[in-house]
Amino acid sequence: MKRVVTEELLDEHDAPREDMERSLRDLRRFNRWAGGTRTYLRLLRRFAPNAKIVVDLGAGTADLLDALPPYVMTIGVDLNIKHLLYERNRSRAMRVVADANHLPFRDDSVDVVTSSHFFHHFEPEENASILRGALRIARIGAMASDTRRHRLPFLFVKLLGVFHLVGRITAFDAPASVARGYTAAEARAVGEMTGAARVEVVTMMPFRFGLVIRR
């Protein structure tokens, strides 16, 4: 399946509030029931089981950070303040409005920088730059998890829209995000562009990968 770059509706800052909130709820359900949260936790336990300070890029509602143990300090970073504000009172994560290309943290100030379903939004060179910035602030390293580009997940999310099981934005964005995604081999190539000491790609079902880079 060839990679196709299409802009996603949820990335627009002027998306109608009702549609935006429905899409954020769809994403939370995807994480809960389609393996996003499970993949995130498994990768983090494997990569940095003793991490005490975790920064998540493109955090949205910060639901993944809320799945971490309470002793972990969690910081959600997102460029769209509307995403961070949604249901913020139900989350314990700190929230920071910032560009992932210009992280407002000191060098070596956190343990791990993570992201989930964020990697596909960027071209390889952009991802490598974001990961290098993550390595600057992270004492251990960085990890990115996302859906692997493949016809089966593309068909699955397409059908969710056809049967009106997701909102208008998700019906468009979910297939677009799969088509815009990376294979495991492509993700590894991006990791190697960072110059990190160690690059690892872990594939997980259903059709997910985790890119882990260490300083």
Order of alpha helices (4+ residues) and beta strands (2+ residues): alpha-alpha-beta-beta-alpha-beta-beta-alpha-beta-alpha-alpha-alpha-beta-beta
